[in-house]
Amino acid sequence: MIQTERELKVLKIREQMQRNQLEACIVSTPVNTYYLHQCIFQGYTYIPLEGEVFSFVRRPSDFNLKALQLQDGHCHFIRKPEQIIEVIQAAGLTLPASLGLEGEEMPQSQWARFEKMFATSQIKNISHLLRQARSVKTEYELEQIRQSARLHEAVYRNIPSIYRPGMSEKDFCIEIEYQMRKGGCLGLFRCYGIDMESFMGSVVAGDNAAASSPYDFALGGAGHPSNPIGATQDTALREGQSILVDMCGNFSGYLDDLSRCYSLGKLPDIAYRAHQVALDIQAYVQENLRPGVICEDLYNGALKIAQEAGMAEYFMGCRQQAKFVGHGVGLVINELPVLAPR
């Protein structure tokens, strides 16, 4: 039997539920709603371990329930989450003994509300389990990411022609963002983590590239006090500087992440040696990235290459080093797995 995209994803979520002894879960965040339905609405999707999925829509009020392609009686408009109980009981289902909620994103007040609604259920946080499910992509998802990367790379090919003498770092960044948007980028940068913020990415040159960031990104940059990462208006692009472009490509809802290094004229020899070491690390990771490999081993192997080349002090940063050498992509820029030492 040919399974639909949603059925494949529900199956992956149920595998996580079964491993963690959950009888049901409720998905409510935009990322995981889009993951299941390829559309976003404000509401909830109730997934029992067995049986049909139910969706409950609060907004928009004119949402086309047929777009969810669920069985008749399994899509409902609701005003309040308490109506979920009424619907599933009317369908002849018993309340689950254990229920998963997106605890990392759900406000405490809403969590307490669901605890009251499902008073006989043990409530567990499933945010990490959903990230685990999303980490293994379907063929549809892989093609979405590939297509995004193709469009993204097409913009990057034109970056040298975008530069004009006298540009500031911020001017250059804005022109690249403009070309990205013209090329079809949606502009939305989704990132996992409550303290993680960014716009479309970073363009950093010279000493600004070494500025530390409060966020768990590999790149820094002084940016603006309200968003201290990336380009500044004060950094003038000049001969002898390296320029690092690290933008998020979101051309379909699925994100790719491409970084490229450029230079204005000739750089010091150490820059070319460091760049070659980075290419060696990339080749090592590509060669050894296989199903079943331990992420920590890849990180340690990358670090060893940097150490043997005498570049350990610059590995994943100068003043502040990021403790990872790679990460997954998908509906957020920093999906699992993370190639990290733990």
N, C-alpha and C positions, 0 to 999 in steps of 0.2 A: 504494500500500500504506500502510495506517495504521501508523505507528510507535508503539511503546510509549514511555512517559516515559524509561525507562532507555536505550532505543535512541537516542533523541534526544540524550541526554547523552553516551553513548558516542561518538556521531558528533562532537559538539563537542570531546571530548577527543582523538579521532583526528585532527581537523583541526589541533589544536595539536601533536600528535606528528609529523604529516607535515611541518609547517612547520619543525620542529626536528630532523628526521631521526632519529626514534626508532622502533624496530621494535616496542617493547612498553613498557608501564609497569605498575607495581604500586601500587595505592591501598590505604592501610591506616588512615588517621586517621578518627576518628568523623565529622567533618564531611563528608569526601569519600565515606565509605562510605554515609552517609545520603543524600548527593547522588545516588548511583547507585541505591540500593536502597530508599529510604524506610524503612529500618530500620538498626539499628546492631548489629554483632557485632564481637568481637575476632578479627581475621584479615586476610585479604588478598584483593584482587580483581586478577586478572591480565588485562590488556587488550592483546592483540596488535594490531598495526596492521591486520591482516586476520584474519577468522575469528571464532570464538566466544569469548566472555568466560568465564573460570573464576573461581570464588570458593572460598576456603579458610577454613573456620571453626575457630577454636580454642576460643572461649567465646561463648555458653553451650553446654554439652555436649548439651543437649536442644533446640538451635536447630532450627526447622523449615526444612530446606533447600528445601522446595518453595516457601516464601514468596519466594525469590529469583527464581523463574520462569525459571530457566535450563534449557538442554537437559539431558537425562539424561547423566550422566557429567561434568557441568561444575560440580557442587557437591560439595565434599568436606570431611569433618572431618579435621583434621590436629593433630598434637601439636607439630610443629616446622616452621619455614619450609622446611627442606631438602626436605620432602615435595613442595613445589611443583614442583621439578625433576623428581621421579619421575613426577608426574601428567602434566605437559605433554609429557614425552618419551614416555610410554606412549601419549599421544594422537597421536603421530606428528609432533609439532612440534619444530623445531630451536630451539636457544637463540638469542635475539636477539643481533645484533651490537651493538645499543645498547639500553639499558634505563633508564627513568626511575623515580626514587624520590622520595618526599616528603622531600627533604633538610632543609628548614627545621624540620620537626617530628620527624623520625626521629632517635633517639639514635645517636651515632657508633658505638657498639658494634654496633647492629643494621645500620647502613650497612656496616660492615666485614664482617659476617656475609654480607650479600647480595653484596658484592664477591667473597667467597670462593666462594659458591654459583655465581655467574655470572662465573666467572673469565675467560671469553673475551669477555665483553660490556663495552662502554664504558658506565659508569654516569654518569648525569646527574641533576641536581636538577630536578624538575618542579613544585615547589610553586607557583611563579609561573604556570606554564602552566595548572595546574588552577584557579587563581584567575581567570585570563583566561577559561577555559571557563565558569566559574560566573558571570562578569559579565554574560553575555547570557542572559536568563531565558527559559524556556519559558512557554507560556500557563498551564500548571499552576502553575508557580512564581509567576507574576505574580498569579494569583488567590489563592494562599496568602498572599502579602504584603498584598494588598488586604483580605482577610478579617481578617487580624491587625490591620491599621490601623483597620478599622471597629470591632472590639471594643475596641481601645485608645482610640479617640476617644470611645466611649461612656462609658468610665470618666472620661476627662478632663472631659466635660461636667458631671460631678458634683463636681469638685474644689472649687468655691466652697462647696458645702454641707458638705464634710468639715471645713473649718476651724472650730476652736473657740478663743475668746480664751484666752490663756495657754499655748497650745501652743508647744513648742520646734520648731526646724527638724526635728529628728530625729523628734519625735512626728508631725508632719505627714507626713513621708516614710513612716513606718511605716503610717499610715492609708491613704495612697495605694497603697502596696505591697499592703496587705490587700485593697483594692478591686480592684486589678489581678488578684490571685490568685483572688478570688471570681468575677471576670469571665472566668476561664479561662486566665489567663497561666500558663505552665509555670514561670516563675521563672528558668529557665536563660538566662544571658547569655553567648553565645559571642562571642569577640573575636579577631581576627587579631593575632598578634605575641606573642613569648615574654615580653615585659615589660609586657603589657597585662592589667590586672585591674579588675574592677568587680563590683557586685552587680546590681541591677535597673536602676540608673540613679542620677540625682542630683536632689536637691531642695535648692537653695541660696538663701539670702536675705541681703539687705543686703551688708555688707562681706565675708561669707564667700564670696560669689559671685566675688570678685576673687582669692581665695587660689589660688596656682599649684599645679598638679598635676605629679607626676613622669611621668605617662602622656601619651600622644599623643592626648588628648581635647581638645575645645574648652573644656569646662567644667572647673573646679577644685573648690575647696571643701576645707576642712581635714580633714574626715572623722575617721578614727581613725589613730593611728600605724601600725597594721598594714595599713590600707587608706586612704591619705591622699587621699581624694576624696569630695566630697559633703557630706551633712548632718552637723552636730554637735549634741550634746545641749546645749551651752552657748549656742547661738545662739537667743535668744528672738525669736519673731515679734512685731513691734510695728507700730503705725501709722506710715505713711510709708515702709515698706519695699517693695521689689520682691521677688518670689519667682519663681524660674525652676525649672520642672519639666521634666526631660529624662529620660524613662524609656524603656527598651527593652521593646517588646511582643513576647513570644514565645508565640503562641497555637497554633502548629502545627508548630514546628520552624523555620519561616521567620520572621525577625525584621523588625519595623518600628521606626522611631525617630522619636518625636514630641516636640517641645519646645513649651512654652507659657509665656508670661509673665503673671503676675498681680501685683496690688498690694493692699496694705492701706491703703486711703485714698488720698489724693492724693500724687503724687510730684513732685519738682522738674521744671521744664519741660524740662531737658536730657534727662531720661529719656524723655519722650514724643517729643522730636525724634529721639533715637537709635533708638527703637522704629520710628518712621516710616521712617528710613533703612534699617533692617533689612528692613522690608516692601518697600521699593523695590528692595533688592538681591535679595530673594526673587523679586519679579515679573520682574526682569531675567533672572535665571537660568532661571526657568520659560519665559520667552518665547524665550530663545536656546538652550535645551538641545535639540539636534537631533542625529540620527545624523551622524557625521563632524566635528562641532565639536571644536576643540581644548580640552581641559580647562583648560590654562593661560590661554587667552583668556577663559574664563568667570571664572576667579579674578581676572585682571587687570581685567576689566570691573567686577567687584564691588568691588575695591579702589579703583578710580577713583571710583565712586559715593560711597564713604565719604570719600575725600579731598576731593571737591568739596563735600561737606556739612560738612567740618571735623571729621569723626569718625574719621580714620585712626588716632589714638592709641588708640581703643577697638575697632578692627576685629579681631574674633575673639579678644578678650581685652584685659585692661588691663595687668597686670604682666607677663604672658607671653602672647604671641599665637600661636595655632595657625596653621600655614601651610597651611590648606586652608579652603574655604568650603562644602564638601559632599562626600558620599561615597555609594557604593552601599550597599544593604542586601541581605540574603538569609539564608544559613545562619550567617553571622557579621554582627555589627553594622557592621563597616567593610569591606564588600566593595569591589572595584574597580567603577567607576572612582573616583578621588579628584580632586576639583576643586582642584588645587594648582598652584603656580607652576612646578613641574617634574615 
